[in-house]
């Protein structure tokens, strides 16, 4: 791993993600963690600036974990595991880096005179409410620090564990802007079990949306990803938007599957095993890069927005209450339906 080879020279110190003496590796012989290795590290920083070239609409992020037991076969963050010389396939699903000092680092950063109270986004790389959070409980301390400094923040998650911190979220929402979004790309049970095997079911995630709303925290849904040829039939889109509306979501934002390096290879491995007849169609659809053709993205966006209007929820837009912002990717032509991308 990258931290195994760090020395005392200046170059190593500059590129080091963690201190050489700050890594503890653990395994737990319990059903929920069997087969998973946790690398507990003391991170040198936790509030990270988004690169200037990024299209993300926020400037700062907090990611207390690397790797994710949700094991979504399409996850764009798989490539980040290669930065630590870890495998981007099964390794991403089972080798989890835990930044055990994340809460204290967040509080230290927010207490700095140089910190200007900028919005902090969480869950934009891997899910901060994945199963590991049930054991390590990093998020309560992080939310408490944000609450105590009245610092605006947002969370994107597929995890129902966020409800454990409901009281803290309510307290924070009373003093600052809190944006919560839950990712639900489809309600098809068979597709969920194979493509997102480590996540709570779509219905349980929608229960989170409902519960948050009942406690005064409006919650948007990222309908992400819409998976071509597997989750994009009109009846599938209708059923998903209907369920999102019934859960009381404040907004719905459709995002078509994109396949960046790292995720692309793993997704195609899964596709060859489960849907070999679709391999050729995917190779053609994604021949020009990570994103589906613009015409396809616009079609899906238009269909979802029309369904959202039918079921009484508008497309996510400027001014929607308490939602995580998402960037445009790729930029649409003037007058075209908007396609947003985060997942």
SETI-611297 format. One record per residue (C-alpha): residue number from 0; residue in three letters; x, y, z. Coordinates in steps of 0.25 Angstrom, whole numbers. Last residue first. Layout:
ATOM | NUM | ALA | X | Y | Z
...
//
This chain:
ATOM | 342 | UNK | -92 | 38 | -36
ATOM | 341 | UNK | -91 | 53 | -38
ATOM | 340 | UNK | -97 | 56 | -51
ATOM | 339 | UNK | -108 | 66 | -56
ATOM | 338 | UNK | -115 | 66 | -69
ATOM | 337 | UNK | -123 | 78 | -72
ATOM | 336 | UNK | -133 | 78 | -83
ATOM | 335 | UNK | -129 | 86 | -95
ATOM | 334 | UNK | -132 | 101 | -97
ATOM | 333 | UNK | -117 | 104 | -99
ATOM | 332 | UNK | -109 | 92 | -101
ATOM | 331 | UNK | -106 | 84 | -88
ATOM | 330 | UNK | -92 | 84 | -81
ATOM | 329 | UNK | -87 | 70 | -78
ATOM | 328 | UNK | -88 | 68 | -67
ATOM | 327 | UNK | -96 | 79 | -59
ATOM | 326 | UNK | -92 | 79 | -44
ATOM | 325 | UNK | -101 | 75 | -33
ATOM | 324 | UNK | -105 | 82 | -20
ATOM | 323 | UNK | -109 | 75 | -8
ATOM | 322 | UNK | -123 | 78 | -4
ATOM | 321 | UNK | -129 | 86 | 8
ATOM | 320 | UNK | -140 | 93 | 0
ATOM | 319 | UNK | -140 | 95 | -15
ATOM | 318 | UNK | -135 | 109 | -18
ATOM | 317 | UNK | -129 | 106 | -31
ATOM | 316 | UNK | -135 | 93 | -37
ATOM | 315 | UNK | -138 | 79 | -35
ATOM | 314 | UNK | -149 | 75 | -44
ATOM | 313 | UNK | -163 | 77 | -38
ATOM | 312 | UNK | -171 | 68 | -30
ATOM | 311 | UNK | -186 | 66 | -32
ATOM | 310 | UNK | -187 | 52 | -38
ATOM | 309 | UNK | -189 | 57 | -52
ATOM | 308 | UNK | -178 | 68 | -50
ATOM | 307 | UNK | -169 | 57 | -46
ATOM | 306 | UNK | -173 | 48 | -58
ATOM | 305 | UNK | -170 | 60 | -67
ATOM | 304 | UNK | -157 | 62 | -61
ATOM | 303 | UNK | -153 | 47 | -62
ATOM | 302 | UNK | -156 | 47 | -76
ATOM | 301 | UNK | -149 | 59 | -80
ATOM | 300 | UNK | -136 | 55 | -72
ATOM | 299 | UNK | -137 | 41 | -79
ATOM | 298 | UNK | -138 | 47 | -92
ATOM | 297 | UNK | -127 | 58 | -90
ATOM | 296 | UNK | -117 | 47 | -85
ATOM | 295 | UNK | -120 | 39 | -97
ATOM | 294 | UNK | -118 | 50 | -107
ATOM | 293 | UNK | -105 | 54 | -100
ATOM | 292 | UNK | -99 | 40 | -102
ATOM | 291 | UNK | -95 | 33 | -89
ATOM | 290 | UNK | -83 | 38 | -82
ATOM | 289 | UNK | -70 | 31 | -79
ATOM | 288 | UNK | -64 | 32 | -92
ATOM | 287 | UNK | -67 | 32 | -107
ATOM | 286 | UNK | -70 | 17 | -108
ATOM | 285 | UNK | -80 | 18 | -97
ATOM | 284 | UNK | -93 | 14 | -104
ATOM | 283 | UNK | -85 | 5 | -114
ATOM | 282 | UNK | -78 | -3 | -103
ATOM | 281 | UNK | -91 | -3 | -95
ATOM | 280 | UNK | -99 | -9 | -107
ATOM | 279 | UNK | -88 | -20 | -109
ATOM | 278 | UNK | -88 | -24 | -95
ATOM | 277 | UNK | -103 | -25 | -94
ATOM | 276 | UNK | -105 | -40 | -98
ATOM | 275 | UNK | -95 | -43 | -87
ATOM | 274 | UNK | -104 | -39 | -76
ATOM | 273 | UNK | -100 | -45 | -62
ATOM | 272 | UNK | -86 | -49 | -64
ATOM | 271 | UNK | -82 | -40 | -76
ATOM | 270 | UNK | -89 | -28 | -69
ATOM | 269 | UNK | -81 | -30 | -56
ATOM | 268 | UNK | -68 | -30 | -63
ATOM | 267 | UNK | -73 | -18 | -71
ATOM | 266 | UNK | -76 | -11 | -58
ATOM | 265 | UNK | -62 | -14 | -52
ATOM | 264 | UNK | -55 | -9 | -64
ATOM | 263 | UNK | -63 | 4 | -65
ATOM | 262 | UNK | -62 | 7 | -50
ATOM | 261 | UNK | -47 | 8 | -50
ATOM | 260 | UNK | -47 | 18 | -62
ATOM | 259 | UNK | -60 | 26 | -62
ATOM | 258 | UNK | -74 | 19 | -65
ATOM | 257 | UNK | -86 | 28 | -65
ATOM | 256 | UNK | -100 | 24 | -62
ATOM | 255 | UNK | -111 | 34 | -65
ATOM | 254 | UNK | -114 | 44 | -54
ATOM | 253 | UNK | -129 | 48 | -51
ATOM | 252 | UNK | -131 | 59 | -40
ATOM | 251 | UNK | -144 | 58 | -32
ATOM | 250 | UNK | -148 | 68 | -22
ATOM | 249 | UNK | -155 | 71 | -8
ATOM | 248 | UNK | -157 | 56 | -6
ATOM | 247 | UNK | -170 | 52 | 1
ATOM | 246 | UNK | -168 | 37 | 0
ATOM | 245 | UNK | -180 | 36 | -9
ATOM | 244 | UNK | -173 | 45 | -19
ATOM | 243 | UNK | -160 | 35 | -19
ATOM | 242 | UNK | -169 | 23 | -21
ATOM | 241 | UNK | -176 | 30 | -33
ATOM | 240 | UNK | -163 | 34 | -39
ATOM | 239 | UNK | -158 | 19 | -38
ATOM | 238 | UNK | -171 | 13 | -43
ATOM | 237 | UNK | -171 | 23 | -55
ATOM | 236 | UNK | -156 | 21 | -58
ATOM | 235 | UNK | -158 | 5 | -58
ATOM | 234 | UNK | -171 | 6 | -67
ATOM | 233 | UNK | -163 | 15 | -77
ATOM | 232 | UNK | -152 | 5 | -78
ATOM | 231 | UNK | -139 | 11 | -73
ATOM | 230 | UNK | -134 | 1 | -62
ATOM | 229 | UNK | -127 | -10 | -69
ATOM | 228 | UNK | -125 | -5 | -84
ATOM | 227 | UNK | -117 | 8 | -79
ATOM | 226 | UNK | -116 | 9 | -64
ATOM | 225 | UNK | -122 | 21 | -58
ATOM | 224 | UNK | -112 | 24 | -47
ATOM | 223 | UNK | -116 | 31 | -39
ATOM | 222 | UNK | -130 | 37 | -36
ATOM | 221 | UNK | -124 | 47 | -27
ATOM | 220 | UNK | -135 | 49 | -17
ATOM | 219 | UNK | -137 | 61 | -9
ATOM | 218 | UNK | -140 | 62 | 6
ATOM | 217 | UNK | -147 | 73 | 14
ATOM | 216 | UNK | -143 | 72 | 29
ATOM | 215 | UNK | -156 | 75 | 37
ATOM | 214 | UNK | -156 | 63 | 45
ATOM | 213 | UNK | -167 | 56 | 36
ATOM | 212 | UNK | -158 | 60 | 24
ATOM | 211 | UNK | -146 | 52 | 30
ATOM | 210 | UNK | -155 | 40 | 32
ATOM | 209 | UNK | -161 | 40 | 18
ATOM | 208 | UNK | -147 | 41 | 12
ATOM | 207 | UNK | -142 | 30 | 21
ATOM | 206 | UNK | -153 | 21 | 17
ATOM | 205 | UNK | -149 | 24 | 2
ATOM | 204 | UNK | -136 | 17 | 6
ATOM | 203 | UNK | -143 | 5 | 12
ATOM | 202 | UNK | -151 | 4 | -1
ATOM | 201 | UNK | -138 | 4 | -10
ATOM | 200 | UNK | -133 | -7 | -1
ATOM | 199 | UNK | -121 | -4 | 8
ATOM | 198 | UNK | -108 | -5 | 1
ATOM | 197 | UNK | -97 | -16 | 0
ATOM | 196 | UNK | -102 | -23 | -13
ATOM | 195 | UNK | -104 | -11 | -21
ATOM | 194 | UNK | -104 | -16 | -36
ATOM | 193 | UNK | -108 | -30 | -33
ATOM | 192 | UNK | -119 | -29 | -22
ATOM | 191 | UNK | -123 | -15 | -27
ATOM | 190 | UNK | -126 | -21 | -41
ATOM | 189 | UNK | -135 | -32 | -35
ATOM | 188 | UNK | -143 | -22 | -27
ATOM | 187 | UNK | -146 | -12 | -37
ATOM | 186 | UNK | -148 | 1 | -29
ATOM | 185 | UNK | -138 | 10 | -38
ATOM | 184 | UNK | -128 | 20 | -36
ATOM | 183 | UNK | -130 | 23 | -22
ATOM | 182 | UNK | -119 | 32 | -15
ATOM | 181 | UNK | -123 | 40 | -3
ATOM | 180 | UNK | -121 | 55 | -2
ATOM | 179 | UNK | -119 | 63 | 11
ATOM | 178 | UNK | -116 | 78 | 11
ATOM | 177 | UNK | -114 | 86 | 24
ATOM | 176 | UNK | -114 | 101 | 24
ATOM | 175 | UNK | -110 | 106 | 38
ATOM | 174 | UNK | -115 | 108 | 52
ATOM | 173 | UNK | -128 | 100 | 53
ATOM | 172 | UNK | -123 | 90 | 43
ATOM | 171 | UNK | -112 | 86 | 52
ATOM | 170 | UNK | -121 | 82 | 63
ATOM | 169 | UNK | -130 | 74 | 54
ATOM | 168 | UNK | -118 | 67 | 48
ATOM | 167 | UNK | -113 | 64 | 62
ATOM | 166 | UNK | -126 | 58 | 66
ATOM | 165 | UNK | -126 | 49 | 53
ATOM | 164 | UNK | -113 | 43 | 55
ATOM | 163 | UNK | -117 | 29 | 56
ATOM | 162 | UNK | -126 | 32 | 44
ATOM | 161 | UNK | -113 | 33 | 35
ATOM | 160 | UNK | -112 | 18 | 37
ATOM | 159 | UNK | -121 | 17 | 26
ATOM | 158 | UNK | -110 | 18 | 16
ATOM | 157 | UNK | -111 | 21 | 1
ATOM | 156 | UNK | -105 | 35 | 4
ATOM | 155 | UNK | -102 | 49 | 0
ATOM | 154 | UNK | -100 | 59 | 12
ATOM | 153 | UNK | -99 | 74 | 11
ATOM | 152 | UNK | -93 | 85 | 20
ATOM | 151 | UNK | -94 | 99 | 25
ATOM | 150 | UNK | -86 | 102 | 37
ATOM | 149 | UNK | -93 | 107 | 50
ATOM | 148 | UNK | -80 | 105 | 57
ATOM | 147 | UNK | -86 | 96 | 68
ATOM | 146 | UNK | -94 | 89 | 57
ATOM | 145 | UNK | -82 | 86 | 48
ATOM | 144 | UNK | -75 | 80 | 60
ATOM | 143 | UNK | -87 | 72 | 65
ATOM | 142 | UNK | -88 | 67 | 50
ATOM | 141 | UNK | -74 | 62 | 50
ATOM | 140 | UNK | -75 | 56 | 64
ATOM | 139 | UNK | -88 | 49 | 60
ATOM | 138 | UNK | -82 | 44 | 47
ATOM | 137 | UNK | -70 | 36 | 52
ATOM | 136 | UNK | -78 | 25 | 58
ATOM | 135 | UNK | -67 | 14 | 56
ATOM | 134 | UNK | -76 | 2 | 57
ATOM | 133 | UNK | -89 | 6 | 50
ATOM | 132 | UNK | -80 | 15 | 41
ATOM | 131 | UNK | -74 | 3 | 35
ATOM | 130 | UNK | -87 | -1 | 29
ATOM | 129 | UNK | -87 | 11 | 19
ATOM | 128 | UNK | -93 | 24 | 25
ATOM | 127 | UNK | -81 | 33 | 20
ATOM | 126 | UNK | -84 | 27 | 6
ATOM | 125 | UNK | -72 | 28 | -4
ATOM | 124 | UNK | -68 | 41 | -12
ATOM | 123 | UNK | -79 | 51 | -11
ATOM | 122 | UNK | -84 | 46 | 3
ATOM | 121 | UNK | -81 | 59 | 10
ATOM | 120 | UNK | -81 | 73 | 5
ATOM | 119 | UNK | -76 | 85 | 13
ATOM | 118 | UNK | -81 | 99 | 10
ATOM | 117 | UNK | -72 | 110 | 14
ATOM | 116 | UNK | -70 | 116 | 28
ATOM | 115 | UNK | -59 | 125 | 26
ATOM | 114 | UNK | -47 | 117 | 32
ATOM | 113 | UNK | -35 | 125 | 34
ATOM | 112 | UNK | -37 | 127 | 48
ATOM | 111 | UNK | -37 | 112 | 50
ATOM | 110 | UNK | -48 | 106 | 59
ATOM | 109 | UNK | -55 | 100 | 47
ATOM | 108 | UNK | -42 | 92 | 43
ATOM | 107 | UNK | -40 | 87 | 58
ATOM | 106 | UNK | -54 | 82 | 58
ATOM | 105 | UNK | -53 | 75 | 45
ATOM | 104 | UNK | -39 | 69 | 50
ATOM | 103 | UNK | -45 | 64 | 63
ATOM | 102 | UNK | -57 | 58 | 56
ATOM | 101 | UNK | -48 | 51 | 45
ATOM | 100 | UNK | -38 | 44 | 55
ATOM | 99 | UNK | -42 | 30 | 51
ATOM | 98 | UNK | -40 | 32 | 37
ATOM | 97 | UNK | -45 | 18 | 33
ATOM | 96 | UNK | -39 | 12 | 20
ATOM | 95 | UNK | -48 | 0 | 15
ATOM | 94 | UNK | -42 | -12 | 8
ATOM | 93 | UNK | -55 | -20 | 5
ATOM | 92 | UNK | -62 | -13 | -6
ATOM | 91 | UNK | -51 | -6 | -12
ATOM | 90 | UNK | -42 | -18 | -12
ATOM | 89 | UNK | -53 | -26 | -19
ATOM | 88 | UNK | -51 | -17 | -31
ATOM | 87 | UNK | -42 | -5 | -30
ATOM | 86 | UNK | -30 | -12 | -24
ATOM | 85 | UNK | -21 | -4 | -14
ATOM | 84 | UNK | -9 | 3 | -18
ATOM | 83 | UNK | -13 | 15 | -9
ATOM | 82 | UNK | -16 | 24 | -21
ATOM | 81 | UNK | -23 | 11 | -27
ATOM | 80 | UNK | -34 | 12 | -17
ATOM | 79 | UNK | -38 | 26 | -24
ATOM | 78 | UNK | -42 | 19 | -37
ATOM | 77 | UNK | -53 | 12 | -30
ATOM | 76 | UNK | -60 | 25 | -27
ATOM | 75 | UNK | -69 | 25 | -39
ATOM | 74 | UNK | -77 | 13 | -33
ATOM | 73 | UNK | -83 | 5 | -44
ATOM | 72 | UNK | -82 | -9 | -37
ATOM | 71 | UNK | -88 | -3 | -25
ATOM | 70 | UNK | -81 | -10 | -14
ATOM | 69 | UNK | -88 | -4 | -2
ATOM | 68 | UNK | -76 | -8 | 6
ATOM | 67 | UNK | -69 | 5 | 2
ATOM | 66 | UNK | -54 | 9 | -1
ATOM | 65 | UNK | -48 | 21 | 6
ATOM | 64 | UNK | -55 | 26 | 18
ATOM | 63 | UNK | -56 | 40 | 26
ATOM | 62 | UNK | -59 | 48 | 13
ATOM | 61 | UNK | -61 | 63 | 16
ATOM | 60 | UNK | -62 | 72 | 4
ATOM | 59 | UNK | -60 | 86 | 1
ATOM | 58 | UNK | -62 | 95 | -12
ATOM | 57 | UNK | -76 | 92 | -15
ATOM | 56 | UNK | -83 | 93 | -29
ATOM | 55 | UNK | -75 | 81 | -34
ATOM | 54 | UNK | -70 | 83 | -49
ATOM | 53 | UNK | -56 | 80 | -44
ATOM | 52 | UNK | -44 | 87 | -51
ATOM | 51 | UNK | -41 | 95 | -38
ATOM | 50 | UNK | -39 | 82 | -30
ATOM | 49 | UNK | -49 | 81 | -18
ATOM | 48 | UNK | -43 | 86 | -5
ATOM | 47 | UNK | -41 | 75 | 6
ATOM | 46 | UNK | -46 | 76 | 20
ATOM | 45 | UNK | -40 | 63 | 26
ATOM | 44 | UNK | -25 | 66 | 28
ATOM | 43 | UNK | -13 | 58 | 33
ATOM | 42 | UNK | -21 | 45 | 34
ATOM | 41 | UNK | -19 | 36 | 46
ATOM | 40 | UNK | -22 | 23 | 40
ATOM | 39 | UNK | -30 | 10 | 43
ATOM | 38 | UNK | -29 | 0 | 31
ATOM | 37 | UNK | -42 | -8 | 32
ATOM | 36 | UNK | -42 | -22 | 25
ATOM | 35 | UNK | -55 | -28 | 21
ATOM | 34 | UNK | -58 | -43 | 19
ATOM | 33 | UNK | -68 | -44 | 30
ATOM | 32 | UNK | -72 | -30 | 34
ATOM | 31 | UNK | -87 | -32 | 36
ATOM | 30 | UNK | -86 | -46 | 40
ATOM | 29 | UNK | -76 | -43 | 51
ATOM | 28 | UNK | -62 | -48 | 51
ATOM | 27 | UNK | -55 | -34 | 51
ATOM | 26 | UNK | -43 | -31 | 43
ATOM | 25 | UNK | -33 | -20 | 47
ATOM | 24 | UNK | -21 | -12 | 41
ATOM | 23 | UNK | -15 | -1 | 49
ATOM | 22 | UNK | -8 | 11 | 41
ATOM | 21 | UNK | -2 | 23 | 48
ATOM | 20 | UNK | 13 | 20 | 48
ATOM | 19 | UNK | 15 | 24 | 33
ATOM | 18 | UNK | 6 | 36 | 34
ATOM | 17 | UNK | -5 | 37 | 25
ATOM | 16 | UNK | -8 | 43 | 11
ATOM | 15 | UNK | 7 | 44 | 8
ATOM | 14 | UNK | 10 | 52 | -5
ATOM | 13 | UNK | 18 | 64 | 1
ATOM | 12 | UNK | 25 | 56 | 12
ATOM | 11 | UNK | 29 | 46 | 1
ATOM | 10 | UNK | 35 | 57 | -7
ATOM | 9 | UNK | 42 | 63 | 5
ATOM | 8 | UNK | 49 | 51 | 9
ATOM | 7 | UNK | 45 | 43 | 22
ATOM | 6 | UNK | 40 | 31 | 15
ATOM | 5 | UNK | 27 | 25 | 11
ATOM | 4 | UNK | 26 | 11 | 5
ATOM | 3 | UNK | 16 | 5 | 14
ATOM | 2 | UNK | 7 | 17 | 13
ATOM | 1 | UNK | 4 | 14 | -2
ATOM | 0 | UNK | 0 | 0 | 0
//
